[in-house]
């Protein structure tokens, strides 16, 4: 029981909000040639990679409509990936901001070959973006011709998921504060962020097994003592 209480106390800091995620594999490295991707040099999107794996920012949101059925799209770059490696991208936000998210991690060929996506991406980069407390820009050297790198473009669609009698909030949805996290899988089985929890739970299980075995042995010895005294 004490182990359960300890586990709950450790998990409380990580259970303060909601989470949405997408899982994907690292694509084959591509040569980032400006002829193949003519507008990629000018995107200047915020990037995440295994070394800079988290960004705290605010995402614009709106109610789904005929013009934007799912919400407001935001774009990021996932770079320095490993081909065939499984990854998870999570968006975490406070439960006090009811929001629906849709995440997709696209390969570059997909984005640049689908007119709807490339138009949406172009519109996004042309708009002023909110300040990010963990801003990680893309070094210009990775965009030089001849450089090969495993990259995906992350698209996050943010939609307000509430109703209120406050007409101002209904007309002007406030931006949503989020943490965006890139999490590689260990051996393509377990997210790296869960490794500490897995080790902790395993240690608690082993400790509980040994303690339970010792208590069971003590109980058996106590139960056997009256029988021994009876035959003496």
Backbone bond lengths (Angstrom), bond angles and torsions (degrees), N, CA, C in turn:
res aa  C-N    CA-C-N  psi(-1)  N-CA   C-N-CA  omega(-1)  CA-C   N-CA-C  phi
1 X - - - 1.460 - - 1.529 111.29 -
2 X 1.352 115.66 -40.74 1.456 119.02 178.07 1.530 110.96 -62.95
3 X 1.344 116.01 -36.44 1.459 119.66 177.96 1.518 110.87 -63.65
4 X 1.334 117.12 -38.67 1.461 121.18 178.75 1.522 110.95 -64.37
5 X 1.339 116.74 -44.40 1.462 120.31 178.15 1.532 110.80 -60.94
6 X 1.341 116.43 -42.58 1.461 119.83 -179.82 1.516 111.28 -63.12
7 X 1.337 117.14 -40.46 1.463 121.06 179.34 1.515 110.80 -64.52
8 X 1.342 117.30 -41.97 1.462 121.21 179.32 1.524 110.77 -62.37
9 X 1.342 117.14 -42.95 1.457 120.70 -179.91 1.529 111.54 -64.11
10 X 1.325 116.90 -36.26 1.454 119.96 178.94 1.522 112.36 -70.77
11 X 1.329 116.84 -31.03 1.462 121.03 -177.12 1.522 113.15 -84.37
12 X 1.335 118.55 -16.22 1.464 121.62 -176.59 1.524 112.50 -56.16
13 X 1.364 120.50 -45.08 1.469 118.96 -179.59 1.516 113.74 -61.82
14 X 1.355 118.74 -21.00 1.450 121.53 -176.80 1.528 112.20 -98.10
15 X 1.319 117.70 4.86 1.464 120.68 -175.51 1.518 111.92 -120.17
16 X 1.322 116.42 34.17 1.454 120.45 -176.63 1.522 112.98 -93.47
17 X 1.310 117.99 -2.34 1.455 118.90 -177.06 1.505 111.66 -152.98
18 X 1.349 114.86 -166.18 1.455 122.13 -179.29 1.522 109.74 -104.86
19 X 1.337 115.56 161.89 1.461 120.84 -177.74 1.524 110.23 -139.67
20 X 1.326 115.72 136.37 1.463 122.43 171.06 1.531 106.72 -128.73
21 X 1.329 118.27 146.16 1.462 119.30 -174.14 1.521 111.24 -147.47
22 X 1.340 114.12 166.37 1.456 122.43 170.68 1.520 107.86 -140.19
23 X 1.333 117.19 147.09 1.462 123.44 -178.08 1.525 108.42 -119.44
24 X 1.332 116.65 138.73 1.460 120.67 -176.79 1.523 109.41 -154.56
25 X 1.329 116.18 169.81 1.459 122.88 176.29 1.524 109.74 -105.19
26 X 1.319 116.01 146.46 1.455 119.93 175.17 1.524 110.25 -64.67
27 X 1.332 118.50 129.71 1.476 120.99 -177.46 1.522 111.49 -79.19
28 X 1.315 115.30 173.47 1.464 120.98 175.98 1.531 109.54 -66.20
29 X 1.325 117.75 142.63 1.470 119.93 178.20 1.520 110.99 -60.62
30 X 1.323 115.28 141.69 1.458 121.85 179.48 1.515 109.93 -118.27
31 X 1.306 115.03 151.73 1.460 119.78 172.71 1.515 107.78 -84.36
32 X 1.329 115.70 115.49 1.461 120.50 -175.65 1.521 109.78 -79.87
33 X 1.295 114.52 76.30 1.462 122.23 -177.69 1.529 108.92 -94.57
34 X 1.316 115.74 130.02 1.468 119.68 -177.65 1.525 112.16 -62.04
35 X 1.359 117.83 -21.67 1.457 119.72 178.86 1.531 110.54 -72.26
36 X 1.348 116.28 -34.82 1.460 119.91 179.64 1.523 111.17 -78.96
37 X 1.335 116.27 -35.64 1.463 121.49 -178.57 1.526 108.11 -127.56
38 X 1.324 117.75 79.52 1.461 121.28 -170.44 1.512 114.85 -63.01
39 X 1.342 118.56 -27.71 1.462 119.36 -176.31 1.522 113.04 -103.24
40 X 1.356 117.44 -0.68 1.461 119.69 -173.99 1.522 112.08 -67.81
41 X 1.339 117.03 -31.13 1.462 119.99 -179.31 1.529 112.33 -62.50
42 X 1.319 117.25 -22.18 1.466 120.47 -172.26 1.535 112.76 -107.13
43 X 1.318 117.26 7.08 1.464 118.59 -175.89 1.529 112.10 -69.80
44 X 1.336 116.88 -45.91 1.465 121.84 -179.64 1.527 111.35 53.27
45 X 1.300 116.44 44.46 1.459 120.84 177.72 1.520 110.43 -80.10
46 X 1.306 116.16 152.79 1.458 120.91 172.86 1.521 108.40 -67.94
47 X 1.324 116.59 137.83 1.457 120.42 -174.97 1.521 111.54 -119.05
48 X 1.331 114.50 154.83 1.459 122.73 171.39 1.520 107.69 -126.90
49 X 1.327 115.82 144.61 1.457 121.07 175.16 1.525 108.09 -146.86
50 X 1.340 119.13 174.90 1.466 120.34 -177.03 1.525 114.37 -58.53
51 X 1.330 118.46 -23.15 1.465 120.49 178.26 1.526 111.64 -89.44
52 X 1.317 117.37 -37.88 1.471 122.94 175.90 1.522 107.25 -113.70
53 X 1.332 114.61 81.17 1.466 119.98 -164.86 1.520 114.53 -97.58
54 X 1.312 118.81 2.87 1.464 119.10 -178.97 1.522 111.21 -140.29
55 X 1.314 115.39 144.72 1.467 122.97 177.01 1.518 107.75 -135.56
56 X 1.301 116.42 131.53 1.469 121.86 174.24 1.520 107.66 -106.96
57 X 1.321 116.05 124.63 1.460 119.64 -174.71 1.521 109.43 -155.75
58 X 1.314 115.52 -174.47 1.461 122.83 173.96 1.525 108.48 -121.67
59 X 1.314 116.04 132.90 1.451 121.90 179.46 1.523 110.28 -107.41
60 X 1.309 115.69 135.93 1.460 119.85 176.91 1.528 109.24 -69.44
61 X 1.315 116.12 141.19 1.463 121.35 -179.30 1.526 109.58 -132.72
62 X 1.321 115.12 157.09 1.461 120.82 175.23 1.521 108.43 -155.33
63 X 1.304 115.91 163.77 1.458 119.84 176.70 1.527 109.36 -75.23
64 X 1.325 117.45 141.15 1.475 119.69 176.61 1.522 110.65 -56.91
65 X 1.325 114.60 141.84 1.466 119.84 -179.10 1.517 108.34 -146.82
66 X 1.321 116.11 -178.20 1.459 120.23 178.14 1.522 111.76 -64.95
67 X 1.335 115.84 -35.85 1.461 118.89 179.56 1.511 112.96 -79.05
68 X 1.321 117.46 -28.54 1.461 122.49 179.19 1.520 107.47 -138.46
69 X 1.318 116.94 87.56 1.454 121.91 -168.95 1.523 113.43 -64.65
70 X 1.331 116.63 -31.22 1.459 119.52 -175.04 1.515 113.46 -107.26
71 X 1.338 118.85 -21.46 1.453 120.59 -178.69 1.518 111.41 138.81
72 X 1.330 115.81 -156.23 1.459 122.74 -177.60 1.520 110.59 -98.07
73 X 1.343 119.35 126.00 1.458 121.04 -179.98 1.528 112.38 -85.18
74 X 1.315 115.56 145.03 1.468 123.27 171.94 1.530 107.17 -131.59
75 X 1.333 116.42 146.94 1.466 121.04 -174.96 1.524 111.27 -122.97
76 X 1.341 115.52 141.55 1.459 123.03 177.07 1.527 108.68 -139.38
77 X 1.328 115.66 164.71 1.462 121.40 177.52 1.519 109.57 -110.73
78 X 1.333 116.35 131.71 1.463 123.11 172.49 1.520 106.36 -106.79
79 X 1.312 117.93 112.90 1.464 120.81 -171.09 1.526 111.37 -127.56
80 X 1.348 114.46 172.07 1.473 122.00 -176.88 1.527 111.45 56.44
81 X 1.321 116.38 36.50 1.454 120.63 177.59 1.524 109.80 -80.12
82 X 1.334 115.62 164.63 1.467 121.92 177.11 1.517 108.66 -107.45
83 X 1.312 116.08 129.61 1.459 120.24 -178.55 1.532 111.03 -58.65
84 X 1.326 116.90 129.72 1.460 122.10 179.39 1.510 114.69 82.22
85 X 1.330 117.72 -8.33 1.466 121.38 178.83 1.530 109.72 -76.58
86 X 1.316 116.42 137.25 1.465 120.61 177.48 1.528 109.07 -84.93
87 X 1.326 115.68 135.58 1.465 121.99 179.83 1.526 109.43 -130.67
88 X 1.320 113.85 159.05 1.456 121.32 174.52 1.521 108.07 -131.93
89 X 1.325 116.24 132.61 1.467 120.94 172.59 1.521 107.94 -112.62
90 X 1.324 115.95 127.26 1.462 121.57 -179.40 1.526 110.65 -117.10
91 X 1.310 114.42 144.15 1.460 121.63 169.04 1.524 107.11 -114.22
92 X 1.320 116.29 121.96 1.468 121.57 -179.68 1.526 108.49 -115.62
93 X 1.323 115.82 134.79 1.464 120.15 -178.92 1.527 109.68 -146.57
94 X 1.323 115.79 161.66 1.462 121.39 -176.60 1.522 110.75 -70.55
95 X 1.326 115.42 142.06 1.463 120.60 179.33 1.528 111.69 -66.84
96 X 1.330 116.54 -14.93 1.471 119.97 179.03 1.528 112.08 -78.11
97 X 1.337 117.70 -5.59 1.462 121.91 176.75 1.528 108.73 -118.37
98 X 1.336 117.88 86.02 1.478 120.20 -178.29 1.524 111.36 -61.16
99 X 1.321 115.76 115.12 1.457 121.59 -174.81 1.519 109.94 -145.26
100 X 1.327 116.46 146.83 1.459 122.36 174.31 1.526 108.35 -110.85
101 X 1.340 115.90 131.93 1.459 121.26 -179.02 1.524 109.97 -119.16
102 X 1.318 114.76 147.09 1.455 121.70 172.46 1.521 107.70 -129.96
103 X 1.342 117.44 121.26 1.458 122.45 -175.38 1.527 110.12 -113.73
104 X 1.338 115.50 136.71 1.457 121.95 174.81 1.524 107.79 -140.73
105 X 1.339 116.25 134.11 1.468 121.55 176.32 1.526 107.55 -109.98
106 X 1.332 116.82 106.64 1.463 122.17 -173.59 1.528 111.19 -97.89
107 X 1.322 115.56 146.35 1.455 120.37 167.35 1.527 108.36 -75.62
108 X 1.335 115.31 154.37 1.461 119.12 -175.23 1.523 112.07 -59.94
109 X 1.346 116.62 -40.89 1.459 119.02 -178.63 1.527 111.33 -59.09
110 X 1.318 115.87 -38.24 1.466 119.79 -179.01 1.522 111.11 -63.65
111 X 1.329 115.72 -46.94 1.464 119.71 -177.36 1.535 110.89 -64.18
112 X 1.339 115.71 -45.21 1.465 118.78 -174.64 1.525 112.80 -79.50
113 X 1.328 117.21 -7.29 1.465 120.18 177.65 1.524 113.06 -106.01
114 X 1.323 117.52 -2.73 1.460 121.67 178.18 1.528 108.08 -111.68
115 X 1.318 118.35 110.45 1.471 120.67 -175.69 1.521 113.69 -54.99
116 X 1.330 117.68 -40.69 1.457 120.13 -178.35 1.531 111.43 -60.67
117 X 1.339 116.11 -40.80 1.465 120.01 -178.38 1.522 111.71 -71.50
118 X 1.317 118.04 -43.20 1.459 120.08 -178.26 1.526 111.04 -67.78
119 X 1.336 117.33 -34.85 1.466 120.29 176.00 1.518 110.13 -66.45
120 X 1.335 116.29 -44.33 1.466 120.06 179.05 1.523 111.13 -62.46
121 X 1.342 117.14 -41.71 1.458 121.27 178.59 1.523 110.96 -63.48
122 X 1.327 116.87 -42.90 1.465 120.83 179.20 1.525 111.41 -62.38
123 X 1.321 116.52 -41.00 1.458 120.14 178.26 1.522 111.09 -65.58
124 X 1.324 116.40 -36.79 1.468 119.76 -178.71 1.533 111.21 -66.49
125 X 1.339 117.14 -46.31 1.465 119.47 -176.42 1.520 111.76 -70.66
126 X 1.335 117.52 -19.47 1.463 120.03 179.70 1.526 112.38 -83.04
127 X 1.347 116.75 -9.71 1.461 121.11 -179.29 1.524 110.13 -95.85
128 X 1.344 118.62 147.88 1.465 120.96 175.36 1.521 110.16 -65.34
129 X 1.331 115.71 136.75 1.451 120.78 -176.69 1.525 110.35 -106.56
130 X 1.351 117.52 153.55 1.460 120.63 179.63 1.516 111.67 -67.89
131 X 1.336 115.72 156.07 1.460 120.29 176.26 1.518 109.98 -67.75
132 X 1.327 115.92 143.47 1.456 121.24 -178.72 1.515 108.80 -120.22
133 X 1.337 116.20 129.09 1.454 120.17 -178.59 1.513 112.30 -72.08
134 X 1.343 117.15 -19.09 1.468 121.10 178.74 1.524 109.09 -124.37
135 X 1.317 116.42 52.58 1.464 121.58 -174.83 1.526 109.67 -71.42
136 X 1.319 115.41 129.07 1.460 121.86 177.18 1.517 107.58 -127.02
137 X 1.314 117.58 107.08 1.458 120.37 -177.91 1.523 110.36 -86.11
138 X 1.328 116.35 163.43 1.454 121.57 -179.20 1.522 109.22 -86.52
139 X 1.329 118.52 120.84 1.476 119.27 175.61 1.524 110.35 -58.73
140 X 1.321 116.45 138.06 1.455 119.58 -175.16 1.524 111.87 -64.61
141 X 1.347 119.45 -24.97 1.460 120.26 -175.72 1.523 112.50 -65.30
142 X 1.356 118.92 -26.44 1.455 118.33 -177.70 1.522 111.18 -75.99
143 X 1.326 117.08 -10.88 1.456 120.02 179.73 1.523 112.38 -97.75
144 X 1.331 117.69 2.82 1.444 120.49 -179.84 1.527 110.77 -73.20
145 X 1.330 118.54 145.09 1.466 120.86 177.50 1.524 110.68 -57.30
146 X 1.318 116.02 141.14 1.455 121.71 179.49 1.511 114.25 95.82
147 X 1.316 118.30 -17.03 1.462 121.52 179.11 1.519 109.20 -80.61
148 X 1.328 116.01 132.03 1.463 121.45 178.86 1.529 108.93 -110.07
149 X 1.324 115.09 133.42 1.459 119.30 -178.57 1.520 109.73 -155.61
150 X 1.334 114.88 147.63 1.466 121.30 176.83 1.522 108.65 -87.37
151 X 1.326 116.29 115.50 1.466 121.62 -172.66 1.520 109.93 -136.98
152 X 1.319 115.72 144.41 1.459 122.38 167.31 1.520 108.83 -130.18
153 X 1.306 116.17 153.64 1.461 122.25 173.65 1.523 108.49 -102.12
154 X 1.313 115.78 126.49 1.458 122.13 -178.70 1.525 109.79 -96.96
155 X 1.325 115.45 126.08 1.468 121.89 178.19 1.527 108.26 -114.26
156 X 1.325 116.08 121.49 1.468 122.18 178.82 1.520 108.20 -116.54
157 X 1.318 116.74 118.31 1.468 121.71 177.89 1.525 107.89 -101.51
158 X 1.317 116.01 123.38 1.461 122.60 -173.61 1.522 109.79 -113.14
159 X 1.336 116.40 123.64 1.466 121.68 -179.04 1.522 109.85 -128.17
160 X 1.329 116.35 134.20 1.461 120.39 175.48 1.525 109.52 -64.28
161 X 1.312 116.09 139.49 1.464 120.95 -175.58 1.532 110.27 -130.32
162 X 1.330 115.06 53.81 1.462 119.17 -179.57 1.532 109.34 -150.09
163 X 1.315 114.52 169.27 1.466 121.08 173.82 1.516 108.12 -139.37
164 X 1.325 116.49 135.55 1.454 121.06 -179.48 1.532 109.70 -143.90
165 X 1.307 115.29 155.78 1.464 120.31 175.89 1.529 111.47 -79.63
166 X 1.350 116.66 -4.32 1.458 121.27 176.88 1.532 108.37 -77.49
167 X 1.321 116.08 104.64 1.462 120.20 -175.79 1.526 112.71 -64.75
168 X 1.327 117.36 -29.38 1.465 120.47 178.81 1.520 110.64 -64.33
169 X 1.348 116.94 -44.73 1.463 120.70 178.71 1.523 111.46 -67.15
170 X 1.318 116.30 -33.94 1.455 118.87 179.43 1.532 111.82 -70.08
171 X 1.322 116.50 -30.07 1.465 120.01 179.35 1.522 111.91 -86.13
172 X 1.332 116.74 -35.72 1.469 121.45 -176.97 1.532 109.24 -126.10
173 X 1.309 116.08 93.92 1.464 120.70 -178.68 1.528 109.40 -72.80
174 X 1.342 118.52 126.74 1.462 120.19 179.74 1.525 110.81 -69.78
175 X 1.338 118.02 151.43 1.468 120.55 176.98 1.528 110.89 -64.03
176 X 1.320 115.34 154.58 1.458 121.71 -176.82 1.527 109.80 -103.14
177 X 1.323 117.23 125.93 1.466 121.87 176.75 1.523 109.02 -78.23
178 X 1.334 116.40 126.76 1.462 120.39 -175.30 1.524 110.41 -138.64
179 X 1.326 114.93 159.48 1.454 123.52 164.69 1.522 107.09 -112.63
180 X 1.325 116.99 127.56 1.453 122.49 176.92 1.520 107.39 -107.79
181 X 1.333 117.27 124.43 1.464 122.16 -171.15 1.521 109.85 -126.96
182 X 1.327 116.47 128.76 1.462 123.39 172.51 1.522 107.86 -98.91
183 X 1.339 116.74 121.51 1.464 121.43 -172.56 1.531 109.77 -128.13
184 X 1.358 118.42 108.62 1.471 119.64 177.21 1.524 111.29 -74.98
185 X 1.333 115.80 152.17 1.460 121.49 177.13 1.530 109.86 -89.67
186 X 1.324 116.00 143.31 1.459 121.86 173.84 1.524 108.28 -86.08
187 X 1.342 116.73 120.57 1.468 122.47 -177.31 1.537 111.30 56.53
188 X 1.341 115.71 25.85 1.470 122.08 -178.74 1.531 112.94 58.13
189 X 1.344 116.50 24.44 1.466 121.25 -178.39 1.524 112.10 -118.38
190 X 1.346 116.08 -49.35 1.461 121.34 -171.92 1.520 110.51 -123.15
191 X 1.354 118.28 128.72 1.468 119.25 174.97 1.526 111.14 -57.40
192 X 1.310 115.99 139.09 1.463 120.60 -176.45 1.520 112.40 -58.46
193 X 1.333 117.25 -34.81 1.462 120.37 -178.26 1.525 112.41 -66.74
194 X 1.337 117.56 -19.74 1.461 120.80 -179.87 1.519 112.61 -90.95
195 X 1.334 117.37 -1.24 1.464 119.45 -177.39 1.522 111.64 -61.62
196 X 1.343 117.06 -45.43 1.467 119.61 -179.15 1.519 111.22 -62.78
197 X 1.358 116.87 -39.92 1.464 119.88 178.35 1.524 110.72 -66.01
198 X 1.349 117.56 -38.21 1.464 120.56 179.02 1.523 110.85 -65.64
199 X 1.341 116.55 -42.27 1.468 119.95 178.20 1.521 110.59 -64.31
200 X 1.334 115.99 -42.95 1.465 120.11 179.59 1.527 111.13 -61.78
201 X 1.326 117.08 -47.43 1.463 120.38 -179.06 1.524 111.65 -64.29
202 X 1.343 117.03 -37.39 1.460 120.35 177.59 1.519 110.69 -65.06
203 X 1.351 115.66 -42.93 1.473 119.13 178.91 1.523 111.03 -63.39
204 X 1.334 116.78 -41.37 1.461 119.99 178.51 1.525 110.87 -64.84
205 X 1.327 117.32 -39.66 1.463 120.61 179.65 1.527 111.32 -64.39
206 X 1.341 116.90 -43.59 1.466 120.11 178.89 1.525 111.10 -65.59
207 X 1.346 116.04 -42.90 1.459 120.11 178.94 1.526 110.31 -61.55
208 X 1.343 116.27 -44.40 1.465 120.08 -179.96 1.521 111.32 -63.84
209 X 1.338 117.13 -36.43 1.470 120.32 179.81 1.518 111.22 -65.14
210 X 1.346 116.32 -45.94 1.464 119.48 179.86 1.526 111.47 -66.81
211 X 1.335 116.95 -41.47 1.468 120.06 178.46 1.526 110.05 -64.57
212 X 1.328 117.17 -43.51 1.465 120.48 178.49 1.512 112.02 -62.02
213 X 1.346 116.45 -39.96 1.464 119.89 178.33 1.524 111.36 -64.46
214 X 1.343 116.40 -40.30 1.474 120.32 179.31 1.529 110.67 -66.39
215 X 1.346 116.97 -43.20 1.465 120.16 178.96 1.516 110.66 -63.96
216 X 1.335 116.95 -40.89 1.466 120.55 178.54 1.523 111.16 -61.45
217 X 1.342 115.88 -40.30 1.466 119.70 178.81 1.528 111.06 -64.85
218 X 1.343 116.21 -41.31 1.473 120.01 179.14 1.529 111.11 -64.30
219 X 1.336 116.98 -41.26 1.466 120.61 179.77 1.522 110.96 -63.54
220 X 1.339 116.94 -40.43 1.460 120.25 179.50 1.528 111.33 -64.95
221 X 1.324 115.29 -38.86 1.463 118.63 178.84 1.535 111.26 -66.09
222 X 1.324 117.03 -41.20 1.470 120.77 179.53 1.521 110.21 -65.89
223 X 1.341 116.20 -40.11 1.461 120.09 -179.86 1.523 111.61 -68.09
224 X 1.332 117.69 -27.87 1.464 120.62 -178.36 1.522 113.09 -82.08
225 X 1.336 118.38 -19.99 1.466 121.22 -177.01 1.527 113.34 -62.42
226 X 1.344 121.08 -45.40 1.487 119.30 178.28 1.525 111.92 -59.90
227 X 1.318 117.76 -35.19 1.460 120.36 179.50 1.518 110.81 -66.16
228 X 1.336 116.69 -40.44 1.451 120.08 178.37 1.538 110.43 -65.01
229 X 1.343 116.52 -43.06 1.468 119.79 -179.88 1.529 110.34 -65.15
230 X 1.307 118.93 -31.75 1.469 123.06 -178.61 1.529 111.50 -66.45
231 X 1.315 116.92 -35.19 1.446 120.42 -177.96 1.534 112.68 -91.08
232 X 1.325 119.82 -3.81 1.459 122.60 177.80 1.525 111.10 -83.84
